[in-house]
């Protein structure tokens, strides 16, 4: 399996993103440009099985990053907030570091943490 992933990474390696469509079509999983804690990521449970595989799947129709609540509603999953925001931050950094301008000014409005914590979790 590791050999297959290595080959996949070599075949799909691209050192930079220069087009909006190239950014939107970026594979999220096992992508050397999208790393958290210096490692590529793969969220098989729920994310991959729900078809969340590309950068564009993290954006709403207005090209803004989905909020955690919007993501939950759209994909009917409840991701761990640290996983969700970690991936959003990584993809957002990739967008910022890229050389295209038409997505540079989109932003993500983070909802306050207290709106995401249920009363049951507080007790």
Secondary structure, DSSP 4 states (H G I P E B T S, - for coil): -HHHHHHHHHHH--S---SHHHHHT-B-TT-TTSEETTEE---TTTTGGGT--BGGGGB-TTSSBPPHHHHHHHHT----HHHHHHHHHHHHHHHHHSS-STTTT----PPPHHHHS-HHHH-
